[in-house]
């Protein structure tokens, strides 16, 4: 059966995910102010393909907007091989995404990482779910896996803000709009799919139902949607925690040399289930007034089970053991020891299990009133995000056993090849193992966001076409807690003392199949339930919070008051119509960061209030140089607040490495002054060639510092914290082209093409510890592009896309640790659909057709990092519309 499924995955090179409501194309962009490009060019092209129609709508939205924006609507999202909204966004010019274990999660815009984006849901800020799998909390990076693509009608990526837009983005304001009944009308859609992942060989179901009803006089409508989505994931990973300098300086008789630290052969598995529901109600008693209620709820359960063999070439934490390099065994390339034999190395069989639950609940009420030249709007929105483990015994359970043996490693082949890691001790023999520390680390993250807004605008004739004023109030609270239950078995206790049910052999016989390298591919792994029975006793479960637990917990609140004025202008310079806007936004933020400071074993509760006041001007100009040729200029002052965890007064100590992380409540926001210019040629209704240049001058840039700190029972560890300490300049250009070749003879008039390219550069000079980081920023790829070819004719629709991004800095390192880079990566995806009847469509989709692997390395290509192999994903199903 597994061979058959792999053959299916290898042969499925194209796919389709049919859209939920192909007629929905509601935009948050102003209505067209002049004739369409097709009319201007003397054309009246009838575009029948659903994807081509979506391009036409997006093209017109971008052309008529008074600011820089890229839009995609429901047909785009529904027709791409998308598992969530992040993957829909990856084809927007200048947008790149992260793909942990093969699924889109976070979004970057114009080279700036996920924390620099401001994500809105139906125009309002939304609460944020947190990373709880391993405790790598951040605080402001929205997890797009919480938003089903099937519920989404349109997405706007705004790159040049106006004064009335909610602040928070140095990269882009991303507004996700869900379906509403007045957009859809009376309609029901049912989408049934199966999701097959190549590495697991399993198929999981996916069902989405959306039904909408609007009364005959279009005064009331209600829309209800529900989705069940499941997926099994397996990621084969060769993991490296970094390369460190001078760990063996005395033995080598030389300083400045780097050797690898903890390295793991590991298989990561996930069982993912998502339940989502939405409700939208609209009431329009007269043409002037509309009331809209939107409710969205999502629960995502991720059962994470990881099987690994950790190898610690430089670990001295276990009494009586000290790794030593065998004289004459080393091969040195520059400042890197790429080959060596080390005695007395700790090998550790590990099993890590957690059930990670993410809940998101959002309720928004919007009221609009448009009377003659007056426009009044009010919004109230409340959202709650909760990321937690349902019980202590599923909160990141780490079960371990270890042995000591000589290690010979050879990394001379570089980061794209599996290195050699050999030992003379059999890792599959339980008699070789003794018990190591048992740990359960439950986390609980709650995020609340209340938002209220009022706007009043008036239209005028003349130079000033509109004046708008308004204000916002936002209250956000993050409550984060973590504790660690730790049990240390008596030193030297054999694994066999727990009985044969406490371990098993790695339950996969094809780990990193197809890749060379002489590494352990078969090894023993603990059984989680047996370790829980042995170590997680009632006394342990009911034990008091430790000083480390208290130090890891924090609460941060933000009260944000803002007010704006925006003036729109409209005039002609000769024969050139000029439109645009100027705005001024004032933002007052009261922040209170509370937590616990640890001095030895003494815990002191602390609270740090801080106030920010920021004035953010903006300017946008749109010049219609010809009816089909648009020029734009923009300037603005923007901000991004620090990650919540960076400003929290806490210290969290790693249980696996001599490191700790702590917050800095004195941080102030990132600020930037940005300039944009673009030229856009719209040569047909769905055809355009556009280019833009951008420049962002960032001040108060937040950088990492690493300082040593003594922790009782752990010794000296490196504390990583953040400071405002520099400036950076980000600049570049982007270009995009799209066209439907309607001028070709049949059947080739159904062909179309899209492409975009973004080049981003940075000038920066800051430190990580005492290491100078020059002209690099976390998450910034210098080059990225995407290309899409599609064909729609009659009942057949097919597309093939390739998305690629350049390498980027993913970890700054420190005084002793080399920086980490994520290597360049591209994904080939495709779709094929056949319209069986007028309301039934069959689909086949494939993600990562070329089976690309994701790699990292540490500063130099000869310093291996991670290899991630998650294979292809195939989706197939049918969509019916009633």
Steps between C-alpha positions, in 0.01 A plus 500: 500500500780742582670439165175568318450829684854614432444426133184708514691786662777483241263509205268774628661813365204735489202581718182699565329624810161632381390828650226531756307771321631597162267793470631672813746774418437758769792734549601736773640733233308810388276464195648587160530872440539485123449269205651154512818419312314284254266783407791739472680278254189458289451140610201311627654166591274233641701295748322179593752319723449543872868560570523748213200684643673520836810649336280757331342598833837520676649703214221755516522521877872575487462747211234715666631493858637820649793316662732206429303180542490147361175309525389144448140386515321176567567349161874548549494338841263225408686403184854489632629192684454672834469340840451838668509875437882525522538275198249712308712808573829358372417598139457868590790713377752553781348239735688197633388240755650256747415129459571302818445131417369595159206726585484879476497671840641856507523774238777748411458806275785665309763315698373593845418203722166389648516725808501810275160425343165616634225245443136609509186290475217686326685825570556443874805381699481137601641306796808286439557133578842407633766237443466251786650188346848587625449830680641722224247776570499825297179691561407688179550252216155401381459128428320487167421131545216619724314648200352249253556617145150379416345766727692786340347724235790740447838607635660843467873551553547875550859617463452878532264581788259790530429697815180312578664155497579329830871531573733209570668407172847581371438240230134483397148534631333168417121513512321166471131527416263210557183434302188706571149425371455817293817404308387144434123515463294183538732207442634183661838340431632166618866412461618146578869416478757250608850608608778250434850560637774301331720450805218351709324312221168601660188673371298730726160658428412864445141626476376858469138613483397862448140606455375853447147642476382851413134601498330618182528873569870472599449644847609201710746217452657223701801283416622196692813298436659195660816305431669184620859467386755232587853422392779265607853636471841341507820697469835320488751740647870514558523772763793705628486748789799701378877521462687639798842655527780393736318210666819289464756781490721355772506154342564633150758752617334759279226758547236624258395157368134394462364152568141371484289482814186291559399314185189287466378232265125543535161421354231759581137394466176691542135404501316822421126558533326833451135582567386839376171680481384841389181701514426824318177697521421822317206738525436784256170666588563769239770574241683727744550267797664159532559302818738203485575239763791260440591208725793263441608209721784254443645217706822345376637190677853392415619173655878524466716189539873520434749213493867592528856409577688802637877510473693747720862536377582774754282423803657500848180512709506139621739441790792272423485551123709741297525483120856494370624534144721217376835652401563503126134433412400853407469656157484881509359713218572865579355552848277190492579149625316308229618155608603350834478205737380585851492257792248490784217664304145489637244330275141541611192316377213745529125502457311829512122502504250782541137565423487863395159662490436838337164674534409823322169681546417829332181708507465822304211744462515765229253780431515728196282796405537684169273800446570727205853628563527370856653165594492371856632164619545327832668170588526294816708181495600251768734208448655238722785263420591215732794265442542231761527131583171345613673340800842494667583151379490606133698821545825435311599170663872430457604140567870413469771241542872536431832325444855623453714398205763626257376710206664543162342767284578617147323813372731571207220457243315817603149573623302343214642155574442294811830490691654180637432443874638165616542329834618158610209450744171353374220760544232233457611294803309598820775350715725791401267766644453663838219738599526875459291789629123476441317826431145623439464865396138617471442849358190717508468811284192723505464803277208743516436785259214750527470760227261790441506753220296793370536686169330803348567621145356763268532527122572833335520637149829657404861451598410334830277207409457356850595567860484215751563497873481216746633331805581153633533334836675168536561294812724200478608262775740207476513256791770236460602230744735206482612248755744210491450176687848348524593158633867401521549121529788373710820525300586183311149349522469260206215543253407137558380594849180633340431170324489411132183704446691825556675497163460396139700518181452800271168415328619618156728303271562772240627798700645757255474242226679596181761709680850371558712543808592239756277603789290304750179410315386242751501568871303441815235751613311527833129425535327809641225322695749281686708800605187684616398203712846475652580865567188719490367402839231688688769655721679637196178622340392682816840647580531873559609743234878540493691827465574402138128455434419842643780661300363355178155655541389855419208729424505798267221748437473774239246782485521681170318821415534640151346778297541597137410752237514416132445737208447368147580727207402495134627737231655504155850600408453594136331196351615268780242418773663497844340336803629400838493571870696643788451389856620542854461235767570542870552188714524486878597166656497408868683174558541307823736201498476281810696191593750358744868569537712216631805564712634159591191326637339824610203614293394863497175600326557809286295727279634752250266769362606678184339757273557563130378797296542490125397729217469324164452717189416348160480615139377321189480633144351331193555649154304370200773582248290341227174305533705178524822630659505579875776652710511510880705667774464428871667591828411408857622449853421153634560294813505143626482432871752257653407135528307449822752245627792734433361764736387258774712503818574127514778246465444156352779243518541230238480144630718369216777758453696754710286791381226724635277771363376812674291804424565874516204715610684820399470426130334764282337430162679456170444816296562563131462770240412349165473617140344324202467568131340293226409495132213279386395421144155344462486389139179296534233422756701209640845594373757720669871572531591675824815603681568664836798621700498530879721633777460459877726675749459326836603650831483365855578166338480218755798267507608199700758503772642193674647519847619226739295438811545251786200276568498291820524133412583576136813709515570775251260536210470751218203733552354631178311828524405794279596868497424806287840550352533602139352592170446319175400592148297267282458581133427327174265461209229265383351426160195303391341391173173324430295436189227280362583429134149558367641619166627152412294269278292231667571299708812695598295805601453321834869534586626747758818589686605679819844585632649725765847571635615685811851618580564620855824632646589616849761726652542421868772474758417356842627240742388164633701466816827644371450356150447765236208436267545702184241556227280214620159483669305207639267357235617723213550327164678716245324339205162334457278423204198304389370387163159358413377350178133413460250378245121526522281382215164332511475257791879482556703724728866442580786695655864455588685737733853529632584717801862563603678707762870561558687403815435707812643549846295294745719533813753773584720274711706655777854565611572127498233364264499533122194661335244272334370536145203336336609402151312601185185301440246456222171315483332371184123470542223429254131437444263325263123528502220364286149647508285190494172691485404865530518475880737209572878519460759229558847601611853373550774702666866451582731698727879476480489292183879499465538375858727788597675482835562792733856558623677722748869556565711695747673800343702289255375224267749256655321535836198274460170596659157347448362281226119483486330246275119504518425381147197575287140569595219388269142625531207366301128545518180650367317826545128549448308826484125521549 
